[in-house]
Every structure is written in structure tokens, then in C-alpha cells.
Amino acid sequence: MILSLLDDVKINFDSRDMSPARKRQRTESSASAATAAPEGVLHSIRRLVSLLEALERQSPERHSEITTPLFAALDGLIAVESDTRTSFNYAKQLILSCLISIVKSMDVPPYRPSLSSLGG
């Protein structure tokens, strides 16, 4: 269920796909080449935040299958941030918090390098 909800939230932003009016507005602006995030992207991010807040209350460590979609969402947020003047720190914090909970819950022995793996 959570996996399908996360898959439904797509954060796709390509500054090259902007409408001609938006491109004109950007080139006429002397502030910078960065643009504001489109409303559709902002709506997707609001949905993502709501989902992540609910997930945090439901113990994200029980949902290791969402690791890949969480990394994809983080990648999308970083891409949008790099092309706009908008910061999504809260959404990134929620994603990282869920990922940390999932990783901490994994039953993986700690890595201890042997002398042979160190080249010695």
C-alpha cells in the first residue's frame, strides 16, 4: 500500500519543458536563470510530505521495500532544488529520517575490514 502511494507521487521537473510564456518570463528577469517550481511539482511535494509524515508515525523501519522510491524522491527533490530557487529541506529531512530508520532496523553485521582487504 505505502509502496504504491509512493510510486504515485512523481516529482518530475525539467526546466527545458517550460511553456514559452514561462521561458520569456525567465529570460526577461534579470534576477537569475533559476525559475520557481511549477505548481504541479509543488502539489506532488505536498502529497509526498503528507505521506512521509504518516509513514513516520507508522514505523518506517517495517517497510524496507520503500527504500528505492525514497531515494528516487530524494533525487527528484534535489533536481528541483538545483533548477529553482525553492528549498525543500523539510521534505528531504522526512525522507532521510525514514531511510535512517529503515537502515538501523536491518539485521546486518557491522563491516569489519580484514587485513587482506586493506592491502596488507
N, C-alpha and C positions, 0 to 999 in steps of 0.2 A: 504494500500500500504506500508506504513512505517513498519507496524507490520510484514508483510510478508518478507520484506527485512531484518528486524532484526532477524526473525526466520531463515533466510537462512545463517546468519553469526554464525557459531558454533565455539566455542573456546574449543576444546576438547584436553586435553593433559594428558597423563598418562605415567609417567616415566617408568612404568613397561612394556609398549608396544613398547619400542625402539628396533631397529634392533640389531642383535648380534654384528655387527661391531661397532655400536654406544655404546653398553654396554661395549665392550672391551676397546674402547677409553676412556670411563668414568672410568673404573676400573684401567686403566694404568695411568691415570692422577693423579698426587699427589696433585693437587691444592685443590680439594674438591669433594664431592659427587654430587654437583649440575651440571646440564647439560645446554647447550644452548637450547633455544626454537627451535623446528623444523621449517623449512621454511613454511610448511603448516599452522602452528599456526600463524606465523608472517604475512603471507598473509591474514589470517582471521582478524587479529587485524588491519591491514592496511585498509581493507574494512570497518570494524567497525568504525574506526576513520573517514573515509571519510563520512560515513553515518551520524555519530553523528555531524560532522561539518555542514553538510547540514541541519540536523534537528534543530540545534541551530539557524540557520538563518530563519527557518520557524516557530518559536514559538513552542517549545516542549510542552508548557502548554496546547495546543489544542489536545494533543494526549495522554490522560491518559491511553489508552489501552496498551501502550508500557511499562508501569511500570514493569510488571513481566519480560519481556525479558531484560530490562535494568538491573534489579537485577541479572538475570541469567548471563548476560555478565560480570557484575562486579565480580560475584562469579568465573567465568571462568578465568578472568584476575588474580585474587588473587591466584587461584590454580596454574596457570602457573608461576607466580612470585615466589611462595613458592618452586617450583621444579626446577627453573632455576636461572641463575644469571642475568636475564633480568628484568628491571623495566619498567612498563607501566603506569607511573604516568599521562601522558597526556591523555591517553585513559580513565583512571579512573576519571580524572578531568572532562572530557566531559560527562561521564555517570552521575556523581554526579551533575553536573550543570543542566543537563536535568531533573533529578529526583527532584532537588530543585525547578525548575520552575514549574513542574507538581504539587508538593505538595503545593506550595504557591498559585497556582491558584484554589485549591479546596475550595469550599464553605462549610467549616466545622467550626462550632463554636468552640472557644478555650475551652480546657478542664479546668474546674474549679472544683477541688475536693470538695465534701461536707464534713462536719464534720463526718458524719456517715461512709463515705468511708475511712476516715483516722483512724478509730478505736476509735473515741472519742465520 
